[in-house]
Amino acid sequence: MTKTIERQEKLPRTKVKPGEVILEAVYDLIQQESPKTLESMGKQLQRITHPPATPEEEEQLALELQEREYSPSQKLQLNFLSLLHSYQHRRQLLAETITSEEVARLLGCKSRQTPLDRVKNNTLVAVLDNGKWRYPLWQFDPEGADGVVKGLPEVLKVLQVSNLAKVSWLTRPNPILDGLTPLDALKRGIVDRVVAEARGVGIY
């Protein structure tokens, strides 16, 4: 039997429709995500709704940089929408991925540990999701060295960001690469330019 939770809250009329939009988005997330992911999201939302006190000088500087003063409710809504977008973007990035076992079969490895070793050695990229490593399909190429797109290991070795950020960067159009994604540029043989651009990622 499915356990349900019902809760009634009184909202001002001006907040009913925006509240319904947020609730619908939250409902969709609850239906799709695992308990572990939902727990992580809940903790992040708690930090948004109960943020640590910000020193007055830092708050003033933030307002000057933003050139606009947001009310607490507006900040909450913006933070929530940003968090929601991040989780939706994560799901999109991991939509076409396979498991370690499937990678082992694909590459003819004797052990499913081999793909994980290659992730550690930066010759493959994978993201831990709901307790399992997920490998984007686009990185594999039967004609490439070691079964991956030419130049990918060189790029992975110099990208100093998280694995999820690597996946995002490799598949996002880059103006420095004439609007190509780094992945498409690699497939066209533009390896040196992609590696050079990757060296600067995450450096401020």
C-alpha positions as CSV (number, residue, x, y, z in Angstrom):
1,M,0.0,0.0,0.0
2,T,1.4,3.4,-1.0
3,K,1.9,5.8,1.8
4,T,0.6,9.3,1.1
5,I,1.1,12.6,2.9
6,E,-1.5,15.3,2.9
7,R,-0.9,18.8,4.3
8,Q,-3.0,21.9,4.0
9,E,-1.4,25.4,4.0
10,K,-3.1,28.8,3.8
11,L,-1.5,31.0,1.2
12,P,-2.2,34.6,0.3
13,R,-4.2,34.8,-3.0
14,T,-1.2,36.4,-4.7
15,K,0.9,33.4,-3.9
16,V,-1.6,30.6,-4.8
17,K,-0.7,30.3,-8.5
18,P,3.1,30.6,-8.1
19,G,2.8,28.1,-5.2
20,E,0.9,25.7,-7.4
21,V,3.7,25.9,-10.0
22,I,6.3,25.1,-7.4
23,L,4.3,22.3,-5.9
24,E,3.7,20.7,-9.3
25,A,7.5,20.8,-10.0
26,V,8.2,19.3,-6.5
27,Y,5.6,16.6,-7.1
28,D,7.2,15.6,-10.4
29,L,10.6,15.4,-8.7
30,I,9.3,13.2,-5.9
31,Q,7.8,10.8,-8.5
32,Q,11.0,10.6,-10.5
33,E,13.9,10.7,-8.1
34,S,15.2,8.1,-5.7
35,P,14.8,8.5,-1.9
36,K,18.6,9.2,-1.6
37,T,18.4,12.0,-4.2
38,L,15.3,13.5,-2.5
39,E,17.0,13.5,0.8
40,S,19.9,15.5,-0.7
41,M,17.5,17.9,-2.3
42,G,15.7,18.4,1.0
43,K,18.9,19.3,2.8
44,Q,19.7,21.8,0.1
45,L,16.3,23.4,0.3
46,Q,16.6,23.6,4.0
47,R,19.8,25.6,3.5
48,I,18.0,27.8,1.1
49,T,15.1,28.5,3.5
50,H,17.3,28.8,6.6
51,P,20.5,30.3,5.3
52,P,23.3,31.3,7.6
53,A,23.4,35.0,8.6
54,T,25.2,37.1,6.0
55,P,27.5,39.9,7.3
56,E,26.0,43.4,6.5
57,E,29.0,44.4,4.4
58,E,28.8,41.2,2.3
59,E,25.1,41.6,1.8
60,Q,25.5,45.2,0.7
61,L,28.2,44.2,-1.7
62,A,26.0,41.5,-3.2
63,L,23.2,44.0,-3.7
64,E,25.5,46.4,-5.5
65,L,26.8,43.6,-7.7
66,Q,23.2,42.5,-8.5
67,E,22.1,46.1,-9.0
68,R,18.8,45.0,-7.6
69,E,17.5,44.4,-4.1
70,Y,15.4,41.1,-3.8
71,S,13.0,40.5,-1.1
72,P,13.5,37.3,1.0
73,S,10.6,35.6,-0.8
74,Q,12.1,36.5,-4.2
75,K,15.4,35.2,-3.1
76,L,13.8,32.0,-2.0
77,Q,12.0,31.5,-5.3
78,L,15.1,32.3,-7.3
79,N,17.2,29.8,-5.3
80,F,14.5,27.1,-5.6
81,L,14.2,27.6,-9.4
82,S,18.0,27.5,-9.7
83,L,18.1,24.3,-7.7
84,L,15.2,22.8,-9.7
85,H,17.0,23.7,-13.0
86,S,20.2,22.0,-11.7
87,Y,18.5,18.7,-11.0
88,Q,16.7,18.8,-14.3
89,H,19.9,19.5,-16.1
90,R,21.5,16.6,-14.3
91,R,18.8,14.2,-15.5
92,Q,19.3,15.4,-19.0
93,L,23.0,14.9,-18.9
94,L,22.5,11.3,-17.6
95,A,19.6,10.4,-19.9
96,E,21.7,8.3,-22.3
97,T,24.1,6.5,-20.1
98,I,25.1,2.9,-19.3
99,T,26.3,1.0,-16.3
100,S,29.7,-0.4,-15.5
101,E,28.6,-3.9,-16.4
102,E,27.4,-2.7,-19.8
103,V,30.6,-0.8,-20.4
104,A,32.6,-4.0,-19.6
105,R,30.5,-5.9,-22.2
106,L,30.9,-3.0,-24.7
107,L,34.7,-2.9,-24.4
108,G,35.2,-6.6,-23.9
109,C,36.6,-6.2,-20.3
110,K,36.8,-9.2,-18.1
111,S,35.8,-7.3,-15.0
112,R,33.3,-4.5,-14.3
113,Q,36.0,-3.0,-12.1
114,T,38.0,-2.2,-15.3
115,P,35.7,0.7,-16.3
116,L,35.9,2.2,-12.8
117,D,39.7,2.0,-13.0
118,R,39.6,3.8,-16.3
119,V,37.4,6.5,-14.7
120,K,40.1,7.0,-12.0
121,N,42.8,7.1,-14.7
122,N,40.7,9.7,-16.7
123,T,40.3,7.6,-19.8
124,L,36.6,7.4,-19.3
125,V,34.1,9.7,-17.6
126,A,31.2,8.5,-15.4
127,V,28.9,10.0,-12.8
128,L,27.8,8.3,-9.6
129,D,24.0,8.4,-9.6
130,N,21.7,6.6,-7.1
131,G,24.6,4.4,-6.0
132,K,25.6,3.3,-9.6
133,W,28.2,4.7,-12.0
134,R,26.6,6.0,-15.2
135,Y,28.7,6.3,-18.4
136,P,27.6,8.7,-21.2
137,L,27.3,6.7,-24.4
138,W,28.7,9.5,-26.6
139,Q,32.2,8.9,-25.3
140,F,32.5,5.5,-26.9
141,D,33.9,5.0,-30.4
142,P,34.7,1.5,-31.8
143,E,37.3,3.1,-34.1
144,G,39.0,5.2,-31.4
145,A,42.0,4.1,-29.3
146,D,40.8,2.0,-26.3
147,G,37.2,2.3,-27.7
148,V,36.7,6.0,-26.9
149,V,36.5,9.2,-29.0
150,K,40.0,10.3,-30.1
151,G,41.5,12.9,-27.7
152,L,39.0,12.4,-24.9
153,P,41.5,11.0,-22.3
154,E,43.8,14.0,-22.9
155,V,40.9,16.3,-22.3
156,L,39.7,14.5,-19.2
157,K,43.2,14.6,-17.7
158,V,43.3,18.4,-17.7
159,L,39.7,19.2,-16.8
160,Q,40.0,20.2,-13.1
161,V,36.3,19.9,-12.3
162,S,33.8,17.3,-11.0
163,N,32.8,14.4,-13.3
164,L,29.3,15.9,-13.8
165,A,30.8,19.2,-14.8
166,K,33.1,17.4,-17.2
167,V,30.0,15.8,-18.9
168,S,28.3,19.2,-19.0
169,W,31.3,21.0,-20.4
170,L,32.0,18.4,-23.1
171,T,28.4,18.6,-24.5
172,R,27.9,22.4,-24.3
173,P,28.5,24.6,-27.4
174,N,31.7,26.6,-26.9
175,P,32.2,30.0,-28.6
176,I,36.0,29.4,-28.5
177,L,35.5,26.3,-30.6
178,D,33.4,28.2,-33.2
179,G,30.1,27.1,-31.5
180,L,31.0,23.4,-31.6
181,T,30.7,21.4,-28.4
182,P,34.1,20.1,-27.3
183,L,32.9,16.6,-28.0
184,D,32.0,17.5,-31.6
185,A,35.3,19.3,-32.0
186,L,37.2,16.1,-30.9
187,K,35.2,14.1,-33.4
188,R,36.4,16.5,-36.1
189,G,40.0,16.0,-35.0
190,I,40.4,19.4,-33.3
191,V,42.1,17.8,-30.3
192,D,44.8,20.4,-29.5
193,R,42.4,23.3,-29.3
194,V,40.0,21.4,-27.1
195,V,42.8,20.3,-24.7
196,A,44.0,23.9,-24.5
197,E,40.5,25.2,-23.8
198,A,40.0,22.5,-21.2
199,R,43.1,23.5,-19.3
200,G,41.5,26.8,-18.4
201,V,38.2,25.3,-17.1
202,G,37.7,25.9,-13.4
203,I,40.6,28.4,-13.1
204,Y,39.7,31.8,-11.9
